[in-house]
Amino acid sequence: MNVDFLDTNILIYMLDERAETKRSKARSLVEQGLRQGSAVISYQVVQETLNAMTRKLGASPSDARAMFRDVLVPLWTISPSPELYHGGLDIHDRYGYSLYDALILSAALRHGCQRVLSEDLHNGHVIDGMEIVNPFTTN
């Protein structure tokens, strides 16, 4: 089964009422990932999502807890390890991504993901056979 890594922006758009087209696409991706087991996230995405929800979107603690329980925990499969950081440093060095973006890419590679779905990374870039895809572009 092909597995996609969902970057934080996918989860945030799922909640953003100001961008209905992106919200709808993000919800579809997350729901499909949950239903089919075809999407994963890392601890970093969990942290970034909860931070954005509570600080930028003004989510209540109960809404943040519900998102954590119902969406983030079921998708969360990748936790910190020395290998994750070594991989992130290698990607940062080889491709020039910021360290945080490189850690996202390292996590996805460590889990064997075929794609990273993200609006913020280089659409179409392939790293060790894994493609970065912006799901919000119209091709």
C-alpha positions in Angstrom: 0.0 0.0 0.0 1.2 3.5 -0.8 1.6 5.7 2.2 1.6 9.5 2.2 3.2 11.7 4.8 0.9 14.7 5.6 2.7 17.9 6.4 1.3 20.3 9.1 -0.3 22.6 6.5 -2.6 19.8 5.3 -4.0 19.4 8.9 -4.3 23.2 9.4 -6.2 23.7 6.2 -8.6 21.0 7.3 -9.7 23.5 10.0 -9.4 26.8 8.1 -12.8 28.2 7.2 -11.3 31.0 5.2 -10.0 28.7 2.4 -12.9 26.4 1.5 -11.4 24.7 -1.5 -8.2 23.9 0.4 -10.3 22.9 3.4 -12.3 20.5 1.4 -9.3 18.9 -0.2 -7.4 18.6 3.1 -10.4 17.0 4.8 -10.7 14.5 2.0 -7.0 13.6 2.3 -7.1 13.2 6.1 -10.4 11.2 6.1 -9.0 8.9 3.4 -5.7 8.5 5.2 -7.6 7.6 8.4 -10.0 5.3 6.8 -7.5 3.4 4.6 -4.4 3.7 6.8 -2.7 5.4 3.9 -1.3 8.5 5.7 1.1 9.1 8.5 2.5 12.0 10.5 5.4 12.5 12.8 5.6 13.9 16.4 6.7 17.2 14.8 3.5 17.5 12.9 1.5 16.8 16.1 3.3 19.6 17.9 3.1 22.1 15.0 -0.6 21.4 14.5 -1.6 21.8 18.1 0.5 25.0 18.3 -1.2 26.5 15.2 -4.6 25.4 16.4 -4.3 27.0 19.8 -2.3 30.1 18.8 -3.3 31.0 15.3 -6.7 29.6 14.9 -7.8 30.2 18.5 -9.1 26.6 19.1 -10.3 25.8 22.5 -8.5 23.3 24.6 -11.4 20.8 24.1 -11.2 21.3 20.3 -7.4 20.7 20.4 -7.9 17.6 22.5 -10.5 16.2 20.1 -8.2 16.8 17.2 -5.4 15.2 19.1 -7.5 12.1 20.0 -9.4 11.7 16.8 -6.9 12.7 14.0 -3.4 13.2 15.2 -2.9 10.1 17.4 -4.3 7.7 14.8 -2.0 9.1 12.1 1.1 9.5 14.4 3.6 6.8 13.7 7.0 8.5 13.7 8.7 9.6 16.9 12.2 11.1 17.5 15.2 8.9 17.2 18.9 9.5 16.6 18.5 8.1 13.0 15.7 10.6 12.3 18.0 13.5 13.3 21.0 12.1 11.3 18.7 11.8 8.3 17.4 15.3 8.8 20.9 16.7 9.0 21.8 14.8 5.8 18.8 16.2 3.9 19.5 19.7 5.2 23.1 19.4 4.0 22.4 17.8 0.6 19.3 19.8 -0.5 19.4 23.0 1.6 16.0 22.5 3.3 15.6 24.2 6.7 16.3 21.8 9.5 12.6 21.5 10.5 11.6 20.7 6.9 14.5 18.3 6.6 13.2 16.5 9.7 9.8 16.2 8.1 11.4 14.7 5.0 13.6 12.4 7.1 10.6 11.1 9.0 8.7 10.4 5.8 11.7 8.5 4.3 12.2 6.5 7.6 8.6 5.4 7.4 8.8 4.4 3.7 6.4 7.0 2.4 6.1 7.4 -1.4 5.0 11.0 -1.2 5.0 14.0 1.2 1.9 16.1 0.8 2.8 19.7 1.5 2.1 23.1 0.3 5.3 24.5 1.8 8.0 22.3 0.2 9.3 22.0 -3.3 6.5 20.5 -5.4 7.8 17.8 -7.7 11.2 17.4 -5.9 12.2 13.8 -5.5 14.4 12.7 -2.6 15.6 9.1 -2.6 12.5 8.0 -4.6 10.0 9.9 -2.5 8.1 12.8 -4.2 7.0 16.0 -2.7 3.5 16.9 -3.9 1.4 20.0 -3.4 -2.1 18.6 -3.3 -3.6 22.1 -3.8 -2.2 22.7 -7.2 -4.4 22.1 -10.2 -2.6 20.1 -12.8 
